């Protein structure tokens, strides 16, 4: 017997999901704090020119290392640039690099992970390709993340494009393994086996069944990785392998101001450091909330606690 959808059924499902989301935030106020941070950082990144009182690239030797005071509410750095204006502009660079690198790594990982999982154990040429993909991922993950990222930048040269590719190569194995495990589980489902027996092409099974049913865990992983990608970008810039001055970027700002801390000039590095820490914390909390919301068992356990 065919089931007909009632006129308001879709809205009911949407309202139910929204209700669960609100209840989770009530149970975990720290998650709400994370969403507020992320929304605020995104807002600042978009509208930085409206709030920055000075040109973030303008250097003035007469304002050398001025302490926080009006009109320089976060002081100035060793080149006379306004720290507050640069802190506001920095998310534009960090978020752009982190988002692009994370999305590329997710795309690469999903494609390779789907192939590796779908053809795992087939014993054919495609099965050999699956093994080769997984062994390549093992090689990448054998290196410490930071060391491998430095190696990528060293080979490709110091540029924003190199940072994006470094984040892509470092994070791709994470999505690859996640997608492979999802694929191994989903390909054993009856409807997938039925589609395979019916002669449905492999690519249609992967794009029509495997990937759509893996969206929730992928989004959870994506949320977590964006924060770590921002941290990796800043870390590379801190050691001089990332974004170069005078481009406003939190890591390079911390590096420029770090040498002045011993002389008592703490503000050029402390303020961008706090902004970086808060941003990473925000994305980590959002990622944790998405992980719970993507898992019905964990969501139910939280709501019943």
Order of alpha helices (4+ residues) and beta strands (2+ residues): alpha-alpha-alpha-alpha-alpha-alpha-alpha-alpha-alpha-alpha-alpha-alpha
